[in-house]
Amino acid sequence: MMDSVYLFSKEVYFWNDLIPTYAQFNPRQYKGSTELQSATNVMNAIKKLQPLDRFSFVTTIEESNGLQTGEDKDYGFFLKAGSIDQTLPYDSVYWFITYVYDQSSAGAAGVKRGWIINKINGTQLGYDQSSVNLLNNTFFGTTTSANFEFRKPDGSTSTASLSKTSFQANSVLYKNVIPTGNNKVGYLVFNQFFGETSRTELTDAFNYFQSQGITDLIVDLRYNPGGSTETQDALADLIAPTAANSQKMYTYQFNSQLQQGNFPLLKKKPGFDNVSFSESVNTVNYEKAGNLNLNRVFFIVTGSTASASELLINNLKPYMSVKIVGDTTYGKPVGFFPIDIASKYAIYPISFRTINSVGNADYYNGFAPDQLTADGVNKDWGDVTEPSLAAVLKYLNTGSFRIAAADNKLMELQRGAQQLLKPAQEELEKNKFTGMFKESR
């Protein structure tokens, strides 16, 4: 297993010229207590060779398939530390529900965005290391069920015994049309770029927007960690103006060894025997879908917006006005494709970068917003008072993001709290997938 991670990475890793010879690297020195840990240790050693690589990983075949299909097994919701205090210091920190998947255990129990988790198995949550540990163990550990006490926005409480169940995650969390002056604004919350199921959801959502005659579009990607580039293609085709049709969207760029056809190990894998990694073959052009002909689009983002989400923003910028609201995105202009090892594990070494039609490729620092806003974690989807959505609607009404001084002060306090709480949030989110991948052949 350790040899396989090294040898396949030596062929496909985007920065493979940094990987030493087998004798120098000696992958077997990274043996762990399990096969998966050993493989992960080797991949982590490869990542250390390239400071830009925060992304390469190893997982089980089952989890790899779930990343691509959206077929998951967990509670079906996630959370974020936040404070809605209007004064300093930030002495009222809560763990807010950020999103819920419809078919999950949490979805069936009626859990909603904006609720607060008060307790897990009777233990009160706060902003401390023991609470972070409890959350990590509950969401990412071997625990398969837990009792949650929630506090709703009206102050009432609700308890639910939830289990990690298998379900099909929905990528579209919310869609609506918001009348704004003379405009009809389509608002789409899109949470992850899964495969075919996501593309079907997107088609349905845009059919709805078209039937309603929207004049503007807001795409909320604030928690979207990326996923399938093919699904990104489909969403870009739906958003892009008609003039982009048949024009270059982006190009995949692989290492020179792959481009030259020198990958004997990979060629033995199903679907890779006749594949070409040359740039000419791996250029994607727009194939305009639907009948929307927008000249601008608004994206709501946070530091959790990554990979295929950033690819979408980067690809649309040359063809239409793109306004970004929220916070600076994650910064991941590179991706991978899964390689099956022994039908048990899948390795994801960074294998390509993407270059848009005007040559923009290396946005490792993310995309900065046109308007900084707080993430209104205490507001449900579609609430027009939620800071990020409100900022876009303000711009659509007035042509400016400028808000009243009192509102701006409150938003700055909320943003400050979220920055203060960022270390705890990152400790949770490190266990979540952040990636852009080409779907398995």
N, C-alpha and C positions, 0 to 999 in steps of 0.2 A: 504493500500500500504506500509506504513512504517513498519507495523508488518510483512508483507510478506518478505520484504528485510531482516529484522533481522532473521526471522525463517528459511528461506532457507539458508542464509549465515551460520547460526549456524550448519546446517547439512553439507554443502559442502565446506565451506571456508578451505583452506589448513591449516591455523593456527587457526582452530576453538576453540582450547583449550584456546585461548586468549580472546574469546568473553565472557563477563559476562552473568549472568542469565538475563532473560527478565526484572525482577524487577530492577536489578542493572543498566542495560543498558538503559531501558526506551526509546524505539525507538520513541515514540510519541512526545518526547521533541524536535525532529528535524524537526517539521512541517515547510514547506516552503510555498511560495505563490501559488505553483502549485503542482500537484501530482508528476510530474517528479522531481521538485526541492526537495520535501520532501524525495523522494526515494534516490536522490543523496546525500542529507544531511546525511541520515542514512548510506549509503555506505561509505561516506567520514569519518564518525565517526568510522566505523569498520576499515578502512584503517589505521587510526591513531594508532590503537592498535599494528600494525606491521610496523616498520620503513622500512622494505624491500618492502612493498607494495606501489608501485607508480602507480598501474595499474587498480585495480578493478573499475568498473563503471556501470552506468545505462543508458539505451538509449531507444528510441521508438522501437517498433517492426519493423517499416519500415526501420529505420536506421540499425537495427541489421541484417535484411535480406540483406540489401545492402552490409554490411561488408562481408557476406558470399558468395554472388553471383557476386559482382562487378557491380550490377545495381545501379547506382549512380544518384544524381541530384545536379550538381554544374557546375562551369565553365569548369572543366576538365583540369586544369593545376595548378601547384604550383610554388613557387618562393623561392629564397634564397638571403640574403644580401651578397654582395661580392665586393671586390675591386681588380682591376687588375693593380693598380699602381706599378711602379718599384722602387719608392722611398718613404721614410717615410716623413711626416705622411700620414695616410690613409685618404686623403681628397677628394677622388672620390668614394664614396660608391653608389652602384646601386643595384636595386632589379632585379635579373636575373631569367628568366624562367628556372626551373629545368627539368620539364617534362610536356608532353601534351598527353592526351588520344585521340586516333584517332577519336572516334565517338562523342566527346563532341562538345560544341559550339566553344571552342577555336581550337580544331582540325579541324573543318570544315572551320574556318577562316584562317587556315594555320599558326597559331602561332607555333613557334619552340623553342626548348631548346637553350639557349644562348642569346635570345633576352632580352632586358631590358624594364621594365615597367617605362615609364617616368611620365605618368599622369593617374589618375583615375577621371573621370568626370571633367576634366579640372584642377584638383589640382595636382601640382607638388609633386612628391615623393622625400623624402630625408631620411637621417638616423636620425630620431628624433621620439619622442613619438607620435606626431600627425600623422605621416606617418604610424607607426605601428598600431595605432588605426583605421586609415582609411582602412588599409589592413585587419585587423581583422573584421571590420564591413562589408567590401565588401565580403570577402570570407566566413565568418562564421555567419554573422548577418542575419537579415530578408530581406536584399536587394536581389532582384532576377535578377537584370540586372545592367550593368554598361558600360560606355564607356571607353575604354583603349587606351592610346597612347603608342606604342612600338617603341623602337629604335633597329634596326637590326645591326648585326656585321659590315656591310659596312657603317654605319652612317646614313642611310636613316631611315625615320620614317613611321609607319603604324598605322592607327587607326581602331578599331573594336568595335562594340557594341555587347557585349556578354551577354548571359543569362544563368542562372542556369537551365539546361535542364536534362531530364532523358536520360541516355545512358548506354550502357554496356561497362565498362572499360576494356581495354586490359592490361593484365599483362605483356606480352612481348612487351616492348617499341621499341626494336631494336635487330636485329640479323644480323651477317655478318661473313664472313670468311676472315681473314687477313693473307696474305702470309708473313712469317717471316723467312728468311733464307731457311732452308730445311723443315720448319714446316708450317702447315696450322692450324691457330689458330681460333677456334670458339669463337666468342664474343657475349654474350647474356646479354641484359639489362632486368632484371626481377624486376618488381616494386611492386607487392603485391601477396600474396598467397590467391587468391580467391578460389572458389570451382571448380566445374566440368569444367567451362569455362577455367580456368587457366591450368588445366591438359590437356585439348585439345590443347591449345596453345603450351604447353611444348612439347607434343608429336610431333606436327608439326615442332617445332624448331629443335628438336633433329633428326628427320627424315632428315631435311635439312643438318644438320651438318654431319650426317652419309653419306649422298649422296655425300658430298664434301670431304670426307675422312680426317676429321680434326685429327690432332695429339696432339693438346693441347686445353684446354678450359679455358676461362675467363668468370666468372659469375659476373656481375655488380649488386650489391645489395645496392648501396649507399643510396637510399631513401626508401628501402623496410622495412615497419614497421611490417611485419609478416602477420599472418592470419591463414589459415587452416593447421593443422598438416597433414591431409591426402594429401594435395597438396605437402607439404614438403616431405612426404614419396615418392610420385611419382617422384619428382625431384631428390631426393637422389638415387632412384633406377636407374635413367637414367645416373647419374654421376658416381656412384660407380663402381669399377673394378669388373670383373667377380668373382674374389675370394671372394668377400663379399656376394655373393648369399647364402641365407639361414642362414647367420650369424645374430647375434643380432644387430639391429640398435639402439634402445633405449627402455626404459621402462617408462610408466607413473606411478607416485606415488601419491596417494590420501591420505587424512587424514585417521586415523585409524578407525574412525566411518564409513566412506564410505567403507573401505576395509572389515569391519566386517558385512556389509549389513544392517547397522542401519541408514536408511534414509527414514522414513515413508512418509514425505511430498513429497519428490522427486519421490518416487515410484508411486505417483498418477498422475505424468505427463506422457503423451504419450511417449513411447519409453524407459522409465526408470523402468518399472515394473519388468523386469527380467534381468536388467543389473548387471554385476559384476564389482567391482572396485578393485579386487585383482590384485597384481602385475603380477602374472602368466598369467592371462588372458589379461593384458594390456601391453604386451611386443610385440614390432613390430620387425620383421625380414626383412632383405633385400630380395626383389624379383626382381633381376636384370632385367632391361628392356632395349631394344635396343641392338645394337651390338658394341657400343663404349667400349673399354677396356683401359681406361686411368689410368696412375699411379700417376698423379698429377692434381691438379686443382688450379686455382688462383681466389681469391675473391677480388673485389673492394668494400670497405665499408666506412661508415662514422659513426658519432654519431647518425644518423637517422636509421641505420641498426639494426633491433631489432627482438626479439622473434623467430618466425619460421625461419627467416634468420639465426639467431645465432644457432638455433637448427640444421639446415642443416650443418653449419660449424662444430659444435660439434660432429655430428653423423659421418661425413666423416673422421675426423682426425685419428681415429684408423685404418683406412683401406687404406689410400693413403696420399701422400704428399700434404699438404694444405698450400698454401702461401696466406697471407692477405696483401693487399695494401690499403692505405688510412689513416683512423684515427680509434681510438678505438671505438668499437661498443657500442650500448646502454646499454646492460646488463639486459636481461630479460629471465631467465631460467624457468619461470613459466607461466601457462596459465589458461584458463577457458573454460567453455561451457555455452552457453546462457540458461537462465531459463525464460520461458514465464510467465509473471504475468498479469492476467486478459485480455490476448490477446491485451494488449495495450503497455506494456513495456517489456524489456528484461534486466535482471540483469546479470552481469558478475563478480561475486566474484572470486578471484584467487582460483582455485580448484585443481591444480596439479603442480608438477614439473616434469621435464624429466631428465633421467639419461642415459648417453650413455653406450656403451658396455664395457668401462673400468672404469665406475663409476664416470665420471666427470659430475657434476650436478649444482654447485652453482656459475655460472659465472656472478654474479650481477655487477661486475665491467666491464663487456664486454670483448671482445677479442682485445688485442693490436695488431697492424699491424706489419708485418715483415719489412715493409717499410712505413714510414710516407710520405704522399703526400698531396698536396692541392687538393681540389675539383675544377676542371676546369670548373666553372659554365659558363664561356664565350665561351665554346667549345660545338659543337653539338655532338651527339652520334657518335662514330666511328672515331672521329678525332684523329689520331695517335699522335698528339702533346698535347693532353689533359694529364695533369700530371700523373694521376693514370694509365690510359691505357698505356702511354708512359713508365712508370716504369716497368710494366709487360713485355712489348715488349722488353725493354732493358734487362731484366733478361733472357728472352727466347733466345735472341741473344748472350749474353755474360756470362750468369750464375751468374750475379751480378746485384744488384739494383743501384750500384754506378753511379752517373751522374756528369757531368762537374760542376766545381765550380760556374760558372756564372749562369747556369740553376738552381743549387741548391739554390743560393742566391735569385733568383726570386721566386722560389717555397716557400722558407721560408717566404718571404714577403707576399705572397698570403695566406699561412697558418696562419701567424700572424694576418692578416686582418680578416680572418674567425673566429679566436678565439676571437678577439676584438668584432666582430659583433654577437657573439654567444647568448648573452642575448636577443637581439631583435628576433633572429631566434627562440629561445626556446619559446618566448611569442606567436609566431605564431603557432609553432608545437604542443603546449600543447592542441590545439583544434583538432588535428588529431589523428586518431586511431593508437595505438601502442599495438599490441596484438597477442597472439597465442591461437587459440581455436580449440577444437574438434568440428567438424561439428554437427549440430543438427541431432538428430536421427529421 
